[in-house]
Amino acid sequence: MEISRLHCDKINIGGDDVSYKAPDTTANGTLVANGPVFFGKPIAAPNPTAVLNIGPTGAEQAPWNLQEELETALSMQVDGNTLMVGNPKTANTLSLMPGCAGVDVLRVQGDAFFSGAVDCGNKGKLAARFAAADASPKPFDLEHPTKGKGHRLRHACIEGPEVAVYYRGRLKDSNKIMLPYYWKDLVHEESITVQIQPIGTRHFHINVVAFTNEWILLKEADDKPIDCFYHVYGERKDINPLITEYEGDGWEDYPDPNYDPNKVDSEEKNTKDPRFAGPPNTITK
């Protein structure tokens, strides 16, 4: 049967009207199709891969149809909010695949929020950005705190051949710098260095006479009361030492695979991998 025009308040295709509940209050314009359903000319036709199969082009027109054949860029456009609820039949609730080379599989115009983990595989444009950051300075850039709008302030992180931390402050009327309690588990004791800057007009002779990763002991040669600024630096021991030089063509060739998400998943990452353990890069004791 071929019907060129049909006007009715409800169509039910198949034996089960899933919209019906006595008394029938179905809204006018309801379409019930027990499936499978083909809209346009989907790639799956004539073998359905889903209950609903949609294609971007229309099927061939019947000889008596006068309208032009359907040609659109989109298979589906949704105006309004959309909810998808998955089931165990497939591994993913939503799967996106490229239809041709050079086309973004997903483009989001606006903010995106993910409540779970996001695995980008460190590939493509995001990976290129990370790789560029590895070779570039690590800056921060903000509105100028003094000049205000229309002016910027840009600083960059200091870099060195170690993964180090520091502790600074002022010592007065004491000869012992107490380091943070967690330094004993964070810092190699044999990597510590100390810088002292006396305060005031008097001439001081302050020396470091002993140190651990818990405290620094100072001595003033003339037994004057000590008043000084201090900087204490130490290399972290909770991770393996930095491998500063290695053979390779890119950052992916770094010898320790735990820093490459393409080689080791984040859940299995081990920054204390015994294969790459060693002494600190800075040794002072």
N, C-alpha and C positions, 0 to 999 in steps of 0.2 A: 504494500500500500504506500502510495506517495501522496502526501498532503502538503500543498504549497503554503497554506496559511491556516492556522488553528488558533482560536481564542477560547481559553477556558480558565477556570479559577484554580485548577489543580491537575497535575499529571502524575500518575503513578506507573512506573515502568518496572515490571517484575511482579512476583506474586505476593510480596510482603510490603504492605504500607507501614513502614516503621514510624511514620509521623502520626498514625491514627491512634487515638484514645477516646473512647466513648465518653461523652458525646463529642463528635468531631468538631473541634474548634480550630482546625488548621487555617493559617492565614492564607488569604488569596495570593496566588502566585507560587504556591509551594510545588516544588519538583522533587519527586522521590524516584530514585533509580537504584535498583538493587545491584547494579554494576555487572561487569566493568563499564566505565563510561569513557568515551573518547570525545574530547573537544579539540577542534581544529584537526590537524593531521600530525599527531605525535610520532616520534621515531619508533615507539613500541608497536604501532599498528602493523599488522592486525593482531599481534600477540600482546595482550596487556601485561605490564609489569607492576601495575598498581590498580586499585579500585578506580582511581581518577587519573586519566592520562590526558595531558594537555600538550598541544603543539603550537608553534607560532604562526603556522599557515593554515588556511582552510582547505578542505577537500575540493575536488573538481566540482564545478557548478553543473547542475542539470541543464540540458539544452534550452529549456524554457525560462530559465532564470535570467533576468535582465541586468541585475546588479553586478558590479565588478567583483572579481575574485578577491578574497580576503588576503591582504599582505600587511603584517604588522611586525614590529621589531620585538615585541614582548609576547610571551606566552601567557602571562598572567600579571595583572596589576591589582593590588589590594589597597583600597582606601580605608583607613581605620586600623585599629589594633588587631593583632593576630596572636593566637596561642597555639602552640604545638605540644602535644603530649606523646612521648615515645612509648614503645613497647619492646619486649624482648625479641621480636622477630628479626631485627637487624641490629648491627653493632652501634649505630648512631641514630639519634632522633632526626638530625638534619645532615645530609651529605651534599656538598657542592662540588661539581666537577667542571673543568674548563671546557667550553665548546670549541674554542679555537685558540691558537697561539696569540700572545700579545694582549690578551684581555684579562683584566683582574677578575678573579673568581668571586671575590666579595669586596664591596666598597660600602663603607658606612659613612654617611654624611651626618655628623653630630657625635655626641658622646656615646660610649659603649660601656656597659657595666657587666662584669663577669663575677659571679659569686664563687666559682670553682677555679681550678688550675687552668692555665692557658699554656699550651705547648705549641710554639711556633716553629719548632724544629731548627731554629737558627739558620734559616734559608732565605734567599731572595733579598728584598729591599731592607728588611729589618737586620739581617745578618750583615749586609753591606754597611749599614749605619754603625753597627757594633764594631766591625773591622776598622772602619774609619776612625772611630773613637779611640781604638787601641793605639793608633799612630799619631793622634792629635793631642794637644794639651787638654787637660780636664778642667774646663773653666766653670765659673758661675757668673751669671749676668743678672743684674737687678737694677731697678730704678735707683738713681743716685740718692743716697740717704741725706745729702746736704742740699744739692741743687734742685732736687725734686723732678717733676714731670718735664719731659723733653731732654733729660740727661740720663746717661747710664753709667754704671760702674761695673767693670769686668776684671776679675782676678782669676788666677789659675792655680791648681794644686802643685805643690812642690813634688818632685819625683826623685827616686833614688834606687839603688840596687838592693833593696830589702823591703820587707813588709814591716814597718816600724810604727811604734806609738811613742807619745811623749807625755811628760807631766811637768808642769811649770808652776812657779809661785814665788813667794817671798818668805825667807827665813829670818827671824829676828829673836835675839836673846836665846838662841839654842844652837847646838852644833850637830843636830841630827834632822835630816829630811826624811819624813815618813812617807813612803810611797803608798799608792792605793793598795788595799789589802789583797785585791785580785791579781796584782802584778806577779805574785809568786807562782801563779798558774798560767799566766799569760805571756810573760817575758823571759827570754833567755838571760840568766844572770850574767853570763860571760859576754854579753853584747852591750852592756850598759855604758853610756858615756854621760858625763855631767859637765855643764857649763855654769860658772859662778860669776856674778857681776856684783861687787861690793857697792853699797849705797852710802852716800855721805861724802864729806870732805876729807876725812881721815884716810890715811894710807893703810890698806889691809894686806896681809899675806895669808890668804885662805887656801888651804890645800884639801883635797879629798884623800883621806887616810884609809878608808875602807868602804866597801859597798856590797850590797846584796840586791836581790830583786824585791826586798821589803823596805830597806832603808839605805841612806847615804850618810856616812859619818865625816864631818868636816873638822879641821883644826886651824885655828888662827895662830900664827907663829908667835905673836906677842901676847897671846891670851886676852886680846881685846874682845868685847862683846860683839858677836857676829850680827850683821845686818846686810842681807844680800838678796838679789834675785837669783833664781836658778831655773835651768832647763835640764831635764833628765830624759834621755832617749834610750829605747831598748827595742830589740827585734822580737817579734811574736814567735812563740814556740807552740801555740795551739794548732799551727798549720806547718806544712813543710816549707823549707826556705825557697825563696824565689830562684828560679833557674834563669840567670841573667843573660846568658849567651847560649845559642843553640843553632843548629843547621836547619834550614827550611826556607820556604818561599812565602809563607804567610803565618798568621797567628795560629792557624789550625795545626801547624807542625810543632807546637810547644810540646816538649817530651811528656809532660804529665797529662794524660788523657782526661783527668778529672775536671779540667777546666774547659773541656770541649763538650757541649751538650749533644753534639752529633755522635759522640763516642760513649759517653756515660750519662745515663739519665740522672736528673737532679736528686731523685730518691736514693740513688746508689753512689752519689758523689762522695769521695773520701779524700779530704784535704790533708790527711795524715797517712796517705798510702805509703807503706813501708818501702816500696820500690824506689821512692823518690825522697826518702828521709836523708838528713845530713846535718852538719853543723850550721850555725847561723852564718850569714854572709859577713857580718861584722863581729869580730872577736876582740875583746879588750881585756880579757882576764884569763 
